[in-house]
Amino acid sequence: MPSAPGRRRALDAVVNLVPFIDLLSCCLSFLLITAVWTQLARVPVAPPAGAAGDEPHDPPPGVTLTLLVDDRGFTFVRGGESQAIPLRDAAHDYRALAEVLRREKIAQPDRTTITVRATDGVHYRTLIETMDVVAPSFPEIAVAESS
């Protein structure tokens, strides 16, 4: 039945909200599930001592420990002394590194900090595996570029 002239048609519209609620539920579920992964994938590192924006502070007592990672292997530097840990079978020797770090931890049980420096040619995976070996002995790892 046509509407009479001068009368407005009813503007009632039915909006189906079920698809919108389904999409919102999926998005929220995805967000909540992936939020855990961001926490698990975090690599706890500290900026190197003396980095820009740091407040000046005294260095920790004892000698400075630095681990250089490059394509020839590892170089562990304690103060002015350095110890080379060469490649073994064309791969980084993590067992030898763990042994050197274990001996250093015995010599300095209160020490918790170390600086890991990597050259440009080092793969990210190698750096992460190195940090995994270093972390049990020295949990406060500062990562810096090789100078």
C-alpha positions as MATLAB code, in Angstrom:
seq = 'MPSAPGRRRALDAVVNLVPFIDLLSCCLSFLLITAVWTQLARVPVAPPAGAAGDEPHDPPPGVTLTLLVDDRGFTFVRGGESQAIPLRDAAHDYRALAEVLRREKIAQPDRTTITVRATDGVHYRTLIETMDVVAPSFPEIAVAESS';
ca = [
       0.000    0.000    0.000;
       1.578    3.234   -1.065;
       2.058    5.843    1.570;
      -0.100    8.867    1.532;
       1.414   12.028    0.159;
       3.092   14.052    2.900;
       3.635   11.046    5.155;
       7.126    9.717    5.642;
       8.054    6.112    5.257;
       9.200    4.272    8.317;
      12.983    4.264    8.588;
      13.285    1.122   10.643;
      16.240   -0.877    9.422;
      17.284   -4.235   10.751;
      21.061   -4.657   11.057;
      22.273   -8.181   11.544;
      24.995   -7.914   14.254;
      25.836  -11.621   14.396;
      28.596  -11.478   11.708;
      30.123   -8.421   13.383;
      30.156  -10.125   16.783;
      31.713  -13.251   15.231;
      34.489  -11.199   13.644;
      35.112   -9.293   16.859;
      35.292  -12.541   18.836;
      37.851  -13.970   16.413;
      39.969  -10.821   16.555;
      39.933  -10.733   20.345;
      40.834  -14.418   20.570;
      43.730  -13.936   18.157;
      44.961  -10.902   20.094;
      44.850  -12.684   23.443;
      46.610  -15.774   22.123;
      49.408  -13.862   20.375;
      49.987  -11.515   23.327;
      51.725  -14.375   25.128;
      54.129  -14.880   22.238;
      55.429  -11.321   22.497;
      56.483  -12.034   26.069;
      58.121  -15.360   25.199;
      60.041  -13.933   22.247;
      61.579  -11.112   24.266;
      65.355  -11.179   24.613;
      66.395   -9.424   27.830;
      69.469   -7.312   27.119;
      70.832   -4.131   28.609;
      72.401   -1.219   26.749;
      76.182   -1.162   26.939;
      77.689    0.879   29.738;
      78.179    4.496   28.760;
      75.550    4.441   26.016;
      73.840    7.692   25.115;
      71.066    8.567   27.521;
      72.533    6.569   30.395;
      73.147    8.259   33.659;
      76.810    8.240   34.564;
      77.566    5.469   37.011;
      80.569    3.708   38.399;
      81.598    0.492   36.649;
      80.970   -2.669   38.663;
      83.889   -3.841   40.774;
      86.323   -6.210   39.137;
      87.408   -6.486   35.552;
      85.183   -5.847   32.547;
      84.068   -8.946   30.669;
      83.495   -8.822   26.925;
      82.704  -11.574   24.458;
      83.432  -10.842   20.802;
      81.597  -12.993   18.248;
      82.932  -13.007   14.691;
      83.388  -15.337   11.736;
      86.567  -16.819   13.267;
      84.898  -17.871   16.530;
      84.738  -16.232   19.950;
      87.185  -14.006   21.748;
      86.658  -13.737   25.511;
      88.223  -10.560   26.923;
      88.772  -10.175   30.653;
      90.259   -6.769   31.386;
      93.297   -6.683   29.098;
      93.611  -10.449   28.641;
      91.945  -12.174   25.717;
      91.280  -15.828   25.057;
      90.411  -17.043   21.571;
      87.884  -19.840   21.108;
      88.256  -20.825   17.444;
      85.647  -22.437   15.225;
      85.228  -26.196   15.512;
      84.189  -28.061   12.368;
      83.347  -24.724   10.691;
      80.884  -23.838   13.472;
      81.092  -21.832   16.677;
      82.248  -23.976   19.609;
      79.548  -23.394   22.230;
      80.846  -26.137   24.538;
      84.251  -24.518   24.812;
      82.584  -21.148   25.359;
      80.411  -22.590   28.139;
      83.509  -24.051   29.822;
      85.368  -20.716   29.672;
      82.345  -18.912   31.090;
      81.927  -21.523   33.828;
      85.551  -21.058   34.927;
      85.108  -17.290   34.888;
      81.951  -17.552   36.993;
      83.858  -19.652   39.548;
      86.605  -17.003   39.631;
      84.069  -14.149   39.955;
      80.880  -15.533   41.536;
      79.388  -12.083   42.228;
      79.750  -10.919   38.628;
      76.484  -10.914   36.656;
      77.247   -8.595   33.726;
      78.952   -9.194   30.407;
      79.031   -7.354   27.100;
      78.528   -9.346   23.902;
      79.862   -7.712   20.751;
      79.197   -9.101   17.289;
      80.701   -8.166   13.959;
      78.532   -7.423   10.939;
      78.981  -10.862    9.357;
      77.552  -12.779   12.324;
      74.118  -14.317   11.768;
      71.345  -13.419   14.172;
      70.878  -17.084   15.076;
      74.528  -17.320   16.131;
      74.158  -14.250   18.336;
      71.029  -15.655   20.017;
      72.645  -19.079   20.573;
      75.654  -17.306   22.075;
      73.398  -15.358   24.427;
      71.692  -18.626   25.413;
      75.088  -20.031   26.426;
      76.127  -16.839   28.247;
      72.871  -16.238   30.174;
      73.169  -19.010   32.813;
      76.531  -17.675   34.009;
      76.009  -13.965   33.380;
      72.297  -13.083   33.201;
      72.784   -9.341   32.636;
      73.883   -9.244   28.994;
      74.670   -5.997   27.231;
      74.749   -6.220   23.444;
      76.911   -3.752   21.548;
      78.261   -3.390   18.066;
      81.815   -4.451   17.506;
      84.249   -1.563   17.419;
];
